[in-house]
Amino acid sequence: MHPRDQLQGTGITPKHSFGQNFLHDEHHQERIATLAVACARPRRGEKPQVVELGPGLGALTARLLERDVDVIAVERDRDLVPLLKKRFAANGSGASLTVVEDNAITWPLTPENGVRDGFALVGNLPYHHAADLCLRCVDSLPRIGGGCFLIQLEVGERIAASPGGKDYGVLSVLLQSRFDVTMPHRVPRGAFWPVPEVDGGVIVLRPLPADQVAHDVSFDDLRVTVRAAFQMRRKTLRNGLMALATSRGKDIDAVFDAAGIDPRTRAEQVGVQGFEALTRALAMGNLATKAAPPPAPPAVITAATSPAVVAMVMAAVAPAVAPAREPVAQQAPQQATKKAPKATTKKAAKAAKATPKKAAKATKVTPKKATKKAAKKAPKKAPKKATKKAAKATKKAPKTTTKTAPKKATKKAPKTATKKATKTTTKKAPKKATPKKAKKKAT
């Protein structure tokens, strides 16, 4: 049944936050169920057991039950849990189904929760949780029999990538260090509802034989080394692991020598065994950083030293110390003597040249400017008033009119003022000053 028909009338819609894209293509459902059952490794006399992460509406769950497999379905969406229980309430197969409402990332895969040894993990995983859910297979070793997941095609290609390609990265190294990773087929985006923007891919994880696993290398230490190396993907391994080696007090060159890896290579060119060797070398206790050699003690001259030796030491030391100070004392006065006269002579010449010109300009410009300003400030009717006042002033005080009237009045005022002033001064002045009148008065 199509997922859209299953949700019709329930008021439930796919949740984008949960990454719900339900697989409705029956062909791909059958293939995934077959691969998941093949991953299980049950004990003798027991049925295969599959733990399904995120069963959704139970399309893959039904295919697994048809194969007589015990299923534990861990579903986070509380709206879909009742639908699952209702659909498989009348389970006609001999297999058992247990529906658990919990988070598939954190739900413990322990015997206390009914998980048997040799179980298989299967599920249609959302993109933003695909890496964490795939790494749950590593946490479940050695009890897990294998895993089969339908994930985004890009993530599947990264997990199954080989060294030397752009898809090869952290997930590739970590999962391939513990599992044999394959991607059997792809699933087109049209096989999902709602239709996603990308295609899907099916990956299968089967545990490696015990003799192919580096048991002396901790998975957590390997994770730290790989992440540090791929953090600066375009740089060499030496630059990428420099900070990690320094934090652990290791000599970076000694680490690469012990691992047998060229430090000029990049992270994407190193295989799983190479990263295991680097992790092993970073954990060694005899690769500490080389301490710097202590400085040589200074030569001490005592009273017992011969005068010839003292003279030789002083002759050797003096040239090394004195020349370093001499240029400073010699260069300073030279620079001062060279630069100072030029600057002073140039400024003096400019000042000498500039002063007469400025003086001439001042003498030439000031009369013109004064007359223009006086003409602007004085109104048009001012000359008449000025002439009347000047005439009155000349009668009473002839000396003051001749000096003050030409400055305050305009161009026309000085002419009238001077004429009247000259007439008054020529007529009245001789009468008072002649000697004849003085004699007549005396007689």
Secondary structure as GFF3:
##gff-version 3
##sequence-region A 1 443
A	DSSP	alpha_helix	3	7	.	.	.	ID=ss1
A	DSSP	three_ten_helix	16	18	.	.	.	ID=ss2
A	DSSP	beta_strand	22	23	.	.	.	ID=ss3
A	DSSP	alpha_helix	26	39	.	.	.	ID=ss4
A	DSSP	beta_strand	49	53	.	.	.	ID=ss5
A	DSSP	alpha_helix	59	66	.	.	.	ID=ss6
A	DSSP	beta_strand	70	75	.	.	.	ID=ss7
A	DSSP	alpha_helix	81	87	.	.	.	ID=ss8
A	DSSP	beta_strand	97	101	.	.	.	ID=ss9
A	DSSP	three_ten_helix	111	113	.	.	.	ID=ss10
A	DSSP	beta_strand	120	124	.	.	.	ID=ss11
A	DSSP	three_ten_helix	127	129	.	.	.	ID=ss12
A	DSSP	alpha_helix	130	139	.	.	.	ID=ss13
A	DSSP	beta_strand	146	152	.	.	.	ID=ss14
A	DSSP	alpha_helix	153	159	.	.	.	ID=ss15
A	DSSP	alpha_helix	170	176	.	.	.	ID=ss16
A	DSSP	beta_strand	179	187	.	.	.	ID=ss17
A	DSSP	three_ten_helix	189	191	.	.	.	ID=ss18
A	DSSP	beta_strand	192	193	.	.	.	ID=ss19
A	DSSP	beta_strand	200	207	.	.	.	ID=ss20
A	DSSP	three_ten_helix	210	212	.	.	.	ID=ss21
A	DSSP	alpha_helix	219	231	.	.	.	ID=ss22
A	DSSP	alpha_helix	237	247	.	.	.	ID=ss23
A	DSSP	alpha_helix	252	259	.	.	.	ID=ss24
A	DSSP	three_ten_helix	267	269	.	.	.	ID=ss25
A	DSSP	alpha_helix	272	282	.	.	.	ID=ss26
A	DSSP	alpha_helix	307	377	.	.	.	ID=ss27
A	DSSP	alpha_helix	382	396	.	.	.	ID=ss28
A	DSSP	alpha_helix	398	408	.	.	.	ID=ss29
A	DSSP	alpha_helix	412	433	.	.	.	ID=ss30
A	DSSP	alpha_helix	435	442	.	.	.	ID=ss31
###
